Amino acid sequence: QLQLVESGGGLVQPGGSLRLSCSASGGSLNYYAIGWFRHAPGKEREGVSCISLSGRITKYADSVKGRFTISRDNAKNTMYLQMNDLKPEDTAVYYCAAILTTVQPMCAMRYYEYNDWGQGAQVTVSS
């Protein structure tokens, strides 16, 4: 089973930036479609972004389009979420997720499509 560990969360002022990293072990990310989700208190878990095996296909939630960028470095077995122009409503625990697949275009935004999850990283946007 793939193990995922997030890092890079923290407290940032509105308009600031953070980059989340998610390092994988126990398997090669070359064979996994990956995604980022977030869960804020009192809200449902939300798909933030996903990226296909090759990296050619990406998707974003409407709420983060133009501000967040997902990427992957298969050589480092790591995925990233660059978050710019952060807003208070971005405050949440962010999770990386992965699913073993051979389907090249797979880029899933629904949490039940993923098998492997990180422990979560808190992101707080506040002045």
PyMOL commands that set and color helices and strands:
alter all, ss='L'
color gray80, all
select helices_A, chain A and resi 29-31+88-90+111-113
alter helices_A, ss='H'
color red, helices_A
select strands_A, chain A and resi 3-7+10-12+18-25+32-39+46-51+58-60+68-73+78-83+92-100+116-117+121-125
alter strands_A, ss='S'
color yellow, strands_A
deselect
rebuild
show_as cartoon
